[in-house]
């Protein structure tokens, strides 16, 4: 379960570079990379636009519900227009909201034991999508994250 996380996560500054990491190591004893078990992507080109559907499946190897940080580098020329996450039979679809309202709803859902996701663009780099994903069920592979960035194709 343990892996060298140094290339992906700066423990000192608590900054994720990319990937999916345990957000609350105090609950499980240590920081670790949440294992990626499957990745798939589909491209659709329509005129000057490229639609990408990126699907990643992660596995929670612990006996605890996890809260994780997930970061995905994006091209500055892209826009994420859709996000979905599935936890077994629970499907979450992203909705654009004011940041504070979204954070409040995320925290409330977590406190009620529901699965929840909140995403923001990294304010420093402006090209990393950061997500907090809460209450990933124990010993499940069914966490399915789909991100849909849209790119303008070079002429």
Phi and psi in degrees as a GROMACS rama.xvg file:
@    title "Ramachandran Plot"
@    xaxis  label "Phi"
@    yaxis  label "Psi"
@TYPE xy
-77.3055  142.46  UNK-2
-145.388  157.725  UNK-3
-70.6328  115.452  UNK-4
-97.7957  -2.20775  UNK-5
-54.1222  -41.5301  UNK-6
-66.931  -16.915  UNK-7
-114.927  -21.4369  UNK-8
-141.879  127.951  UNK-9
-95.3349  100.424  UNK-10
-61.0479  -37.2375  UNK-11
-62.3103  -45.393  UNK-12
-95.7417  -5.85576  UNK-13
63.4037  29.7556  UNK-14
-104.464  131.603  UNK-15
-86.6176  137.397  UNK-16
-91.9625  -44.5915  UNK-17
-170.648  159.057  UNK-18
104.757  -162.749  UNK-19
-131.706  122.156  UNK-20
-131.213  152.726  UNK-21
-64.0018  128.714  UNK-22
-82.7423  -35.2056  UNK-23
-117.924  80.6055  UNK-24
-63.7359  -20.4291  UNK-25
-63.9524  -24.5453  UNK-26
-80.1215  -26.848  UNK-27
-119.927  -0.602885  UNK-28
100.499  -20.8526  UNK-29
-164.002  162.189  UNK-30
-75.4251  142.389  UNK-31
-157.788  157.645  UNK-32
-76.2743  131.337  UNK-33
-76.5387  124.004  UNK-34
-63.1279  127.541  UNK-35
-85.9072  123.103  UNK-36
-107.209  -18.4083  UNK-37
-157.419  140.853  UNK-38
-139.914  141.197  UNK-39
-149.957  150.084  UNK-40
-143.712  152.27  UNK-41
-131.172  139.424  UNK-42
-113.633  140.576  UNK-43
-134.235  122.452  UNK-44
-109.444  123.329  UNK-45
-130.85  112.752  UNK-46
51.9628  -117.453  UNK-47
-98.6132  12.4361  UNK-48
-114.2  144.931  UNK-49
-120.363  120.68  UNK-50
-102.275  125.931  UNK-51
-116.413  132.006  UNK-52
-110.958  112.283  UNK-53
-103.305  122.596  UNK-54
-117.685  127.652  UNK-55
-130.869  137.001  UNK-56
-115.343  127.299  UNK-57
-113.18  155.487  UNK-58
-118.38  129.096  UNK-59
-89.8387  105.45  UNK-60
-84.1878  3.1307  UNK-61
-99.5025  174.681  UNK-62
-96.2487  13.4197  UNK-63
-120.389  155.639  UNK-64
-70.8368  134.339  UNK-65
-108.411  149.072  UNK-66
-113.915  126.674  UNK-67
-126.354  157.48  UNK-68
-103.852  135.363  UNK-69
-130.284  127.953  UNK-70
-126.124  137.268  UNK-71
-131.038  115.617  UNK-72
-65.6496  140.326  UNK-73
-128.213  153.533  UNK-74
-71.1702  140.869  UNK-75
-62.3821  -16.0051  UNK-76
-90.5405  10.2082  UNK-77
-113.235  164.193  UNK-78
-134.619  131.525  UNK-79
-86.1764  117.318  UNK-80
-106.734  -4.14619  UNK-81
-160.46  142.524  UNK-82
-142.974  138.58  UNK-83
-136.341  145.958  UNK-84
-137.027  139.009  UNK-85
-123.271  135.543  UNK-86
-126.507  92.9369  UNK-87
63.7052  -119.092  UNK-88
-90.7885  0.239827  UNK-89
-94.883  124.096  UNK-90
-116.946  130.678  UNK-91
-116.741  128.734  UNK-92
-113.244  133.301  UNK-93
-67.3677  141.371  UNK-94
-132.1  131.162  UNK-95
-73.0752  126.045  UNK-96
-139.626  164.863  UNK-97
-59.6478  140.203  UNK-98
-53.3974  -48.1921  UNK-99
-65.7646  -38.4066  UNK-100
-66.3777  -43.1929  UNK-101
-61.5821  -42.2343  UNK-102
-64.6016  -40.468  UNK-103
-61.8985  -45.82  UNK-104
-66.6035  -36.2378  UNK-105
-63.0666  -49.3374  UNK-106
-62.7415  -38.6565  UNK-107
-65.4299  -45.1928  UNK-108
-60.9902  -43.3471  UNK-109
-61.4067  -44.2854  UNK-110
-65.93  -24.8603  UNK-111
-87.6716  2.30482  UNK-112
82.2998  10.4925  UNK-113
-90.1036  153.899  UNK-114
-72.1888  143.305  UNK-115
-152.153  154.765  UNK-116
-140.24  138.752  UNK-117
-134.522  137.172  UNK-118
-127.239  144.199  UNK-119
-143.569  156.252  UNK-120
-84.7314  134.555  UNK-121
-58.1172  122.09  UNK-122
-68.9981  -22.8597  UNK-123
-82.9088  -49.5673  UNK-124
-89.5771  -29.6482  UNK-125
65.735  6.51042  UNK-126
-133.382  23.6492  UNK-127
-129.64  126.799  UNK-128
-88.1115  115.757  UNK-129
-103.414  131.774  UNK-130
-128.485  142.418  UNK-131
-105.922  127.426  UNK-132
-121.257  122.275  UNK-133
-112.425  146.052  UNK-134
64.9024  47.2363  UNK-135
-71.9495  123.043  UNK-136
-61.3331  149.658  UNK-137
-63.2043  146.564  UNK-138
49.4482  43.2151  UNK-139
-118.879  146.705  UNK-140
-105.661  -6.45251  UNK-141
-79.7578  4.82594  UNK-142
-70.661  116.857  UNK-143
-127.256  112.21  UNK-144
-108.359  125.846  UNK-145
-120.008  125.761  UNK-146
-118.444  137.632  UNK-147
-122.545  81.4998  UNK-148
-81.7344  150.964  UNK-149
-119.327  127.97  UNK-150
-116.242  150.244  UNK-151
-91.5976  124.421  UNK-152
-77.2065  138.579  UNK-153
-65.1932  140.792  UNK-154
